[in-house]
Amino acid sequence: MSDIQMVDLKSQYLKIKNEIDNEVLQTIQSTKFINGPKVQEFQENLKNYMGCNHVIPCGNGTDALQIALMACELEPGDEVICPSFTYVATAEVIALLGLKPVMANVDYESFNIKAKHIEPLINSKTKAIVPVHLFGQSADMEEIITLAKKYNLFVIEDNAQAIGCNYKFSNGETKKTGTIGDIGTTSFFPSKNLGCYGDGGAIFTNNEELFLKMKMIANHGQNKKYYHKLTGCNSRLDSIQAAILNIKLKYLDQYNLNRLKMADIYDDSFKNINELVTPYRSSNSNHVFHQYTLKIEKKLRNSIIDYLSNNAIPAMIYYPVPLYKQEAFSNFVELNFEIDNIERLCNSVFSLPIHSEIENSSQTKIVEKVLTFFKNI
């Protein structure tokens, strides 16, 4: 039996090896490594999959967020509201651009930011909201969009963990997460639901003006070579990564379905364990389970992680420290600043392996060991 992985990228590759190898070889032979036909092809296919007007491939998910914020033409000191329970990149780019990241609470059940957490933080300096669709499930975008319109705020979706997720509005309309706000961003980091074999990212929008601006920003601020209209950056998805992603995009829905099947098995297996809280599932979005994240009492969390590790089963804590307690953001929060839901989540969450290769997941062993742990406590 092979080692258990949080994400089994090797088994996934072996299934599509011939397709991937052929595409990579063709791309190398073409010598069109930057902005070549493979990038254009992937851009078009991703646009069709997402159901949006425009896609801009870029270097990584952090660049995608930065370019999106740059396009909004915010001023130094302007405030951008983001959840404080998320990966650092969400707030990092806000601070990097001289803006103020305003750390918001999240819902204890869904892990996601809600309008009720955002509105009390809005003031005259607030210019944008960055909701994160954490662990693979959509934030409640209908209420966030309504709130943003009320206060004339930009909405930039951080969709790095939820590509393929569908959000259902109260009128029955369905949209992909990442296409609902003014701008959406995603990452193609290898472990993502749609991951490349290096770094990569993309930006989504239905706004023509923002599209043209972001396209220039990502290309040194130029729309014609050597003529720079804006101060931009250099952020490109290379042709080899685009070729890989173009193959994997065809399988994304199946990958997400396999993750869901694993999550269903976990849910059913753990339903009678009172000490475990299985992931919440919203009625207005599907869950693509980038992570399968449970909640457990703090005093038991380290014990079960150690127990699983001793049985060669990985488990991860996403995220052990709130953003507002990270030294990098100490200038943006008051001393001893705390949010109850965030503190509780950072002290209680842990994630079990989940990925697209369900037949190679060793899930039976994982479940067996978790059940054994609770029988013996």
N, C-alpha and C positions, 0 to 999 in steps of 0.2 A: 504493500500500500504506500503510495506517495505521501509526502508530508502534506498536512492540511494547511491550506492557504486562506487568508482573508479574502483574496481575490485570485482565482486560478487563471492567470494570463497565459500560461504555457499550454494548458489543455485547450483553451479557447483558440489560440493560434494554430495548434496542430489540426484542428477541424477545418480551418480555412487556409491552410498552409499553401496549397497550390495556387489559389487565387491571389493571396497576398504576395507570394514570391514572384509570380508572373508580373503583377502590377508594379512592384518595386523594381524589378529588372528592366521592364519597359521604360520606366521613368528615368532610371540611370542611363540607359542607352540613348534616351532622347536628349540628355544633357540640359533639359529645361527644368532647372532645379528651383527657380524662384518665379512665382506667378506664372507658372506654365499651364498647359491645358488641363492637367489633373486638378489644379487648384480651382480653375473655372468650372470644371465638371462637378467637383464636390460642392462648390458654392451653390450651383444651380440645384443639385439634388437635395442639399440640406434646406434650401429655401422652399422647395416643394414639400419636403417632409414636414417642416415646421408650419407651413401655411402662412408665411409672412411675405412682405413685399421685397425685403432686402436682407442680405446676409453679407457680413464682412469677416472673412477668415483672418485670424491674427496669431500672434506668437504664443499666447497662453491666456488663461482665464483672468489673471491679474491685470495683464495689459488690456484685456477687453473692458474690465471695469474702469480702468484709468482713462481709456479713450472715450468711453461713454460719458464720464464726468467732465472731461475736457470739452466735449461737444456742447455741454449745457452752459458753457461760458459763465461759470460761477466766479465770484470774487473772493479773494483771501478773507477768511473769517466767516464766510457763509457757512451755515450749518446743514448737515446731511444726517438724517436719522437712519440708524441701522440697528439690527438686533445685536445684543451683547453676548449671545450664545451662538457662535458661528466661527468659521475659520478666520484667521487674522486678515486675510487678503481683503475682505469686505470693508473693514475699517482702515486698513493700511493705506489704500489708495486715496481715501478721503484726506487723511492727514498729510500724505505725500504731496498733495496738490495745494496745501496751505489752507484747507477747509477744516471745519471742526466736526469730527464724528460725534454724534450724540447717541449715547448708548441706551437702547430701549429694552424694555421687558419683552418676554415671549410667553406664549401660552404653555402652561405646564404639561398639558396633554400632548399637543401636536408639535411642540418645540418651535413653533413659528410665530412671527410677529403678527399682531392684529391691530386693527384701527384704534381700538380702545387703548392700546399701549402707545400709539403714535401721537394722537391728538393732544394730550396734555403737554407734549414736548415741543409743539409748534409755536414759533414766535416770528417776529418780523425778519429774523435772519435765516429762518428755515427756507431752504430752496429745493430740497429733494428728499426722497425716501428710497432706501435700498432694501426691499424685502428679499429674504433668502428662502428658497424652497428647500428647507433643510432635510437631509437624509433621504430625499426622493419624493416628498409630498408637498403639494402647493400650499402656500399661504393663502388666506382668504382674500383673493385679489379683487373681488367685486367691491368689498367694503373699503379696501385700500385705494382703489381707483376713485371711488366716490369721494373719499376724504381728500385725495390729492386735487381733484377738480375744485373742491370747495375752497381750498387755500392756494390754488394755482401752483402746485408743486410738480416737479419732474418725478417720475417713477422709473427706477432702473432696477430691473429684476436680476438678481444673482441666481442663475439657473444652473450653476456648475454641478449640482448634485441631483438634478431632476429632469434631465433631458428625456423627452418621450412622455412626460406626465401631461395628462389632460385635465383642464379645469372647467367645471360646468357652472355657468351662470344661472341665476334664478329664472331667467326666461328660456332656459334649455339650451342656449348657445354654448358650444364647447370650443375652447382654444388651447393650444399648447402653452405650457408655462414658458416664459421667455418671449412671448409675442403679445402680451397683454398690456404691459406698461409702455412708456415712451420708447424705452430701449431694454433689450434683454441681453444678457451675457452668459457665456458658458465656457467650460474648460474641457479640453480633451486629454488631460493628464491620464497616463495609462490605466489607472485603477477606476476611472469614471465609467459609467454605464456605456458610454461611447468614448473609448479611449484610443489614442494613437500610440506609437512606439517611441515617444519622446514627448516634447511639449507642443501644445497647440491650443487654440481657443477660437471663439467666434462671437460676433455681435449681431443682434437681430433688431430690426425696426421696421415699422410701417410708414415712418415719416421720411419723406423724400429729402427735406432740408437737412435733417439730422444725419441721414445716410451719406449724403455728399460730403458733409463736414467731417464725419468720422472716417470716411474713406481717405480723405486728405490727411487727417491727423495721423492715421496709421502708416502713411507713406511720406513721412517727413513734411507734412503740410503742403504737399504739392498735388495738383491735378494734371500738371504738364511737367515733364522732366526739366529740372533746374529752375522752375518757377514756383516759388514757395509762398503761398498766400497766408499760411498759418504757421505758428510754431507747433510742430508735431513731434512724432517719435518714429522709430523704426520697428514695426511689429508685423511680421509676415508669417503665415503658415507655409512651410516649404512643401514642394511638390511631392516628395516621398511620403510625408505624413498625410497629405491630402489623398494620395492614392490608397493608402492604408485605410483611412477613414471612409473613403468612398465604398470600399468593400464592406467594412463593418457596419455602415449605415443600413445596408440591406437587411442586416440581422438584428438591428437594435430592438425592434418590437419583440422578437423572440427572446433576446437576452433579458429584456425586462419581464417578460412572462415567466421565464425560468426563475428569476429572482423572486417573483411573486409566489411561485409554487413553493420555493424554499421557505418563504415567510409564512405561508399557510401551514406548512408542516410544523414549523417552530410554534406558531400560535396554538395549534391543536395539541401539541405535545406539552406545552407549558400552562395550559389553561387552568389546571387545578393546583398550581403552585402559588400559594397566597403571597409569598415573598417577592414574586416577580410581577412586574407590570409590562405586558407586551405592547408593541407599538400601536398608538392610536391610528385609526383610519378614518379620514374625513369622508363625509357623504357627498362633497362637491368636488373631489378630485380622486383619481386613482393614485396609488402609491407605487413608485418604481424601485423602491428599496435599494437605493445606493448603499445605505447601511441598514442593518437590522438592529435597532437600538432599544434595549430594555431599560427599565428602572428597577433599582434594588436598594435596600437600606445601605447606607455608607459602610456600616460595620461589617456587612457581608460581602461588599463589592470586592475588596482586595482579596478576601478569602477565596471567592469563586474564581477570580482571575488567576490567582496562584495555583489553585487546584487544576484548572484547565491547562495552564502552562505546563504543569508537571505531567500532564497526560498528552502533551504535544498538540494542544489545541490553542490557537491564538485567540485572544480577545483584546479589544481596544477600548480606550476611553476617549470619546470625542464629545466634549472638550473639557479638560480637567480644570482650567482656569478661565474665569470670565474675561472678556476683552478689557473691561474697565480695571482689572487688576494686573494687566500686563504692563510692565515698566514702560514700554513704548508709548502708552497712552496716558501716562500719569499726569501730563499737562492738561488733559481734557476733562478730568473728573476731580471731584472734591475728595479730600482725604477721608478714608473709611467709607467711601461710597459703596453701597451694596443694593442689590435687587433680590428680593426673596426667592422668586421663581428661578432666577439664574443660579443663585447659590445652591438651591436644592437640586437642580439638574446637574450642575457640575459635580456634585457629591454623590449622585445616584446612578448616572447613566453608564452603560457599557454595551459594546456591540459584539455580536457573534459573526463568524464568517458567513458571507452571502455573496453569490456571484452567479454567472450565467451557466456554469458547467455543473449542473445539479447532479448528474450521474457520477461525477468525480469529486463530489463535495465532501464525502465522508460524513454526511449529515446525521446518519444513524448513530455513529459513534459520538458525535457532538451532543446530540439529544440524550443519549444514554448516560454520558458523563455528567451532564447538567442535572438530570433526574437523580443520579446517584449521590451527587453533592447534597441535594436537598433532603434526601432520605437519611443522610448521616449527620445532619446538623442538629 
